């Protein structure tokens, strides 16, 4: 299941984080990072998914 989340996180980083943690602080941080730059959003999303 984590492989699917990582693939989703690469395509849509906030969706990958949402599937992992829900509407928490990490989700909103990931939206901000994705808006500032796509790559930081991907890195954060993969880190959140791999951490759990």
N, C-alpha and C positions, 0 to 999 in steps of 0.2 A: 504494500500500500504506500510506503514511503517513496518508492520509485515514481509512482503516479503523481504524488504530491510534488516531487521535485520537478517533474516534467511540466506540471501546471505552473509551478513557481517560475520556471524559466520563461514560459509564455506570458503569464499574467501574475507577476509577483504578489500583489495584494490578495488575489484569490487563493494562492497557495498558503499564505499566512493565515487567512481567514479559515480555511479548512483545518488548519492545525490548532489555532488558539482561539478562534472566534473574534468577536468585536472588542478586543482589549487594546491595551496600549501599543502592543507590538504591531497590530493591524494598522493603526493610525500612523505610527512611525514609518511603516513600510509604504503607505500611500505617500507620505511626505518625501521619503527617499526616492520613490519611483518618479514623482513629479520633478524632483531636482535632477535626476539622472537615472536612466533605465538600469544601468549596471549596478549602482548601489542598492537599488531595490531588489535585484536578483540575488546579490550576495547576501543581503539581510534575510531574504526569504529562505534561501537554501540553508543558511546558518540556523534559523529558527527550526526548520524541519529536521535537520541533522542533529540538533541538540537534544531533541526528545526521543 
